[in-house]
Structures are given as C-alpha cells and as structure tokens.
Amino acid sequence: MGALRRLDGLSAIDAGTKGCLAIRATVENRTVRRDAGERERFAACRHEEGFMMAT
C-alpha cells in the first residue's frame, strides 16, 4: 500500500524527531486502516497492553 507511511531510511534524523515521526506514522496508518475497514490490519496498530477510550 503506497498510502501508508513508512519510516525507512531515517538514519540522519535525531532520535526525538524519529520518535515524533513514528507516532505520526502510527496514527496515520491506524486512521487509514480504520477508515478502509481493514479490521485485522487496524488491530495490528494497537499495543498488546493498550486500550481505547472514547469521550
């Protein structure tokens, strides 16, 4: 899938920026998968000990 963001080739970026990009990529991938109805791939974005809260 070309629409999903990947973090390959980021060796020249500092750790803080790399962490921020990783969070952003996870959120974007999660959103794309949720909106596309890809339940199994959507679940893969979740941490094993994580939980979801809605307001």
C-alpha positions in Angstrom: 0.0 0.0 0.0 1.6 3.2 -1.1 -0.7 5.3 1.1 0.7 4.0 4.4 3.7 5.9 5.8 6.9 4.1 6.5 10.0 5.2 8.4 12.7 3.5 6.2 15.9 5.4 5.6 15.8 7.9 8.5 19.3 7.4 9.9 20.2 11.1 9.6 17.4 12.3 11.8 17.8 12.7 15.6 16.1 10.4 18.0 13.4 12.9 19.1 12.3 13.7 15.6 12.4 10.0 14.7 10.1 9.3 17.7 7.7 12.0 16.6 7.6 10.7 13.1 7.0 7.2 14.4 4.0 8.4 16.4 2.6 10.3 13.4 3.0 7.3 11.1 1.2 5.1 13.5 -1.7 7.5 13.9 -1.9 7.9 10.1 -1.7 4.2 9.4 -4.3 3.5 12.1 -6.7 6.1 10.6 -6.3 4.7 7.0 -6.9 1.2 8.1 -9.9 2.1 10.3 -11.5 4.1 7.5 -10.8 1.4 4.9 -12.5 -1.2 7.2 -9.3 -3.3 7.4 -10.1 -4.7 10.9 -7.1 -7.1 11.1 -4.6 -4.6 10.0 -6.2 -1.9 12.2 -5.8 -4.2 15.2 -2.1 -4.6 14.4 -1.6 -0.8 15.2 -2.6 -1.4 18.8 -0.2 -2.2 21.6 -0.7 -5.5 23.4 -1.4 -3.8 26.7 -3.2 -0.8 25.2 -6.8 0.1 25.4 -9.1 2.5 23.6 -11.1 5.2 25.3 -13.9 7.3 23.8 -15.2 10.6 25.0 
